[in-house]
Amino acid sequence: MDFTDKVAVVTGAGSGIGRAIATALAGNGAVVAAADRDLAAAEQTAAAHDRIIAVFLDLTSDSSIRSARDEVVRRLGATAILVNAAGWDQPGPFLETDEQFWRDVVDINLVGHVRVSHAFLQPMIEAGRGGKVVNIASDAGRVGSAGETVYAGAKGGLIAFTKSLARELARYQINVNCVCPGPTDTPLFRSLPDSMRQALTRAIPFRRVAQPAEIADAVLFFASDLASYVTGQVLSVSGGLTMAG
Ligand SMILES: NC(=O)c1ccc[n+]([C@@H]2O[C@H](COP(=O)([O-])OP(=O)(O)OC[C@H]3O[C@@H](n4cnc5c(N)ncnc54)[C@H](O)[C@@H]3O)[C@@H](O)[C@H]2O)c1
């Protein structure tokens, strides 16, 4: 796939899946802003590739998102590809969680992506060259996941947001799609209790979790011209763990 000189922004690019996406896009010619609230981690992502710059962005702060947007436009130009990959959760029984936790989970996993999309889509539309948005949700948002109940609700919201945004942006030739990873070998997955990780791995038909690069492959498809007529779609990349329609 050829992304030569396309400007891409990847949130959550300091770790795991976001880092793999930023690296894969840059490896295929894009110039990439690796955006993360952990700037040192984003700088590590950038250090591995001369087509990646690191940018501070906190999904929970509208002003930091707008500063990041202005910095990207100034240093790289209008964004052609936006990948919303940042996310956060702390699994546990729903009845043991509290209001502050719910707010944090929804703020990062749903409202944060709404904020980023609102800020970055304006210059994308003004540039008039179309574009691609890829949201990283989760199979938890399609089929549910015990111990990740509020997170699943936020991810389900992100899936619905993707579909409605796809309808609104089609007139600008902007495609909006969603990748739902299954369990993937990242620091987030490694933070789960051993018993949960083993049970999930046993339930996967391929009997292994995904590598972050395998999620990036699906994102690159949606971000490429190969997906020019695909919008509002949700692709599960889960080794067959979920097969619900
Ligand atoms: N790993 C999995 O098994 C799995 C499964 C399904 C979905 N996902 C989703 O994939 C995405 C990437 O997850 P991962 O496993 O690579 O996680 P990770 O913890 O390895 O990386 C997440 C990144 O997001 C950043 N981040 C968190 N909160 C942020 C904020 N407020 N502002 C900016 N950046 C923030 C972190 O600093 C980190 O660099 C997430 O959306 C996650 O929900 C992961």
Ligand as a Chemical Component Dictionary entry (heavy atoms), coordinates in Angstrom:
data_LIG
# 
_chem_comp.id                   LIG 
_chem_comp.type                 NON-POLYMER 
_chem_comp.pdbx_formal_charge   0 
_chem_comp.three_letter_code    LIG 
# 
loop_
_chem_comp_atom.comp_id 
_chem_comp_atom.atom_id 
_chem_comp_atom.alt_atom_id 
_chem_comp_atom.type_symbol 
_chem_comp_atom.charge 
_chem_comp_atom.model_Cartn_x 
_chem_comp_atom.model_Cartn_y 
_chem_comp_atom.model_Cartn_z 
_chem_comp_atom.pdbx_ordinal 
LIG N1  N1  N 0  -4.876 -4.845 23.603 1  
LIG C1  C1  C 0  -6.069 -5.366 23.446 2  
LIG O1  O1  O 0  -6.296 -6.571 23.742 3  
LIG C2  C2  C 0  -7.194 -4.563 22.870 4  
LIG C3  C3  C 0  -8.372 -5.225 22.516 5  
LIG C4  C4  C 0  -9.413 -4.485 21.979 6  
LIG C5  C5  C 0  -9.280 -3.125 21.783 7  
LIG N2  N2  N 1  -8.130 -2.500 22.136 8  
LIG C6  C6  C 0  -8.051 -1.061 21.896 9  
LIG O2  O2  O 0  -6.895 -0.775 21.120 10 
LIG C7  C7  C 0  -6.436 0.537  21.418 11 
LIG C8  C8  C 0  -4.958 0.479  21.767 12 
LIG O3  O3  O 0  -4.811 -0.320 22.940 13 
LIG P1  P1  P 0  -3.426 -0.979 23.356 14 
LIG O4  O4  O 0  -3.716 -2.359 23.762 15 
LIG O5  O5  O -1 -2.393 -0.687 22.337 16 
LIG O6  O6  O 0  -3.154 -0.139 24.698 17 
LIG P2  P2  P 0  -1.817 0.484  25.320 18 
LIG O7  O7  O 0  -2.136 0.715  26.749 19 
LIG O8  O8  O 0  -0.651 -0.371 24.944 20 
LIG O9  O9  O 0  -1.704 1.868  24.545 21 
LIG C9  C9  C 0  -2.672 2.862  24.725 22 
LIG C10 C10 C 0  -2.025 4.219  24.470 23 
LIG O10 O10 O 0  -3.059 5.205  24.635 24 
LIG C11 C11 C 0  -2.507 6.285  25.361 25 
LIG N3  N3  N 0  -3.555 7.005  26.083 26 
LIG C12 C12 C 0  -4.331 6.554  27.102 27 
LIG N4  N4  N 0  -5.114 7.532  27.552 28 
LIG C13 C13 C 0  -4.851 8.631  26.790 29 
LIG C14 C14 C 0  -5.323 9.967  26.764 30 
LIG N5  N5  N 0  -6.218 10.407 27.682 31 
LIG N6  N6  N 0  -4.843 10.826 25.834 32 
LIG C15 C15 C 0  -3.917 10.411 24.940 33 
LIG N7  N7  N 0  -3.391 9.168  24.928 34 
LIG C16 C16 C 0  -3.854 8.285  25.842 35 
LIG C17 C17 C 0  -1.530 5.645  26.340 36 
LIG O11 O11 O 0  -0.572 6.599  26.823 37 
LIG C18 C18 C 0  -0.906 4.557  25.471 38 
LIG O12 O12 O 0  0.236  5.021  24.770 39 
LIG C19 C19 C 0  -7.321 1.058  22.549 40 
LIG O13 O13 O 0  -8.343 1.856  22.009 41 
LIG C20 C20 C 0  -7.900 -0.202 23.142 42 
LIG O14 O14 O 0  -9.118 0.038  23.773 43 
LIG C21 C21 C 0  -7.077 -3.179 22.674 44 
# 
loop_
_chem_comp_bond.comp_id 
_chem_comp_bond.atom_id_1 
_chem_comp_bond.atom_id_2 
_chem_comp_bond.value_order 
_chem_comp_bond.pdbx_ordinal 
LIG N1  C1  SING 1  
LIG C1  O1  DOUB 2  
LIG C1  C2  SING 3  
LIG C2  C3  SING 4  
LIG C2  C21 DOUB 5  
LIG C3  C4  DOUB 6  
LIG C4  C5  SING 7  
LIG C5  N2  DOUB 8  
LIG N2  C6  SING 9  
LIG N2  C21 SING 10 
LIG C6  O2  SING 11 
LIG C6  C20 SING 12 
LIG O2  C7  SING 13 
LIG C7  C8  SING 14 
LIG C7  C19 SING 15 
LIG C8  O3  SING 16 
LIG O3  P1  SING 17 
LIG P1  O4  DOUB 18 
LIG P1  O5  SING 19 
LIG P1  O6  SING 20 
LIG O6  P2  SING 21 
LIG P2  O7  DOUB 22 
LIG P2  O8  SING 23 
LIG P2  O9  SING 24 
LIG O9  C9  SING 25 
LIG C9  C10 SING 26 
LIG C10 O10 SING 27 
LIG C10 C18 SING 28 
LIG O10 C11 SING 29 
LIG C11 N3  SING 30 
LIG C11 C17 SING 31 
LIG N3  C12 SING 32 
LIG N3  C16 SING 33 
LIG C12 N4  DOUB 34 
LIG N4  C13 SING 35 
LIG C13 C14 SING 36 
LIG C13 C16 DOUB 37 
LIG C14 N5  SING 38 
LIG C14 N6  DOUB 39 
LIG N6  C15 SING 40 
LIG C15 N7  DOUB 41 
LIG N7  C16 SING 42 
LIG C17 O11 SING 43 
LIG C17 C18 SING 44 
LIG C18 O12 SING 45 
LIG C19 O13 SING 46 
LIG C19 C20 SING 47 
LIG C20 O14 SING 48 
# 
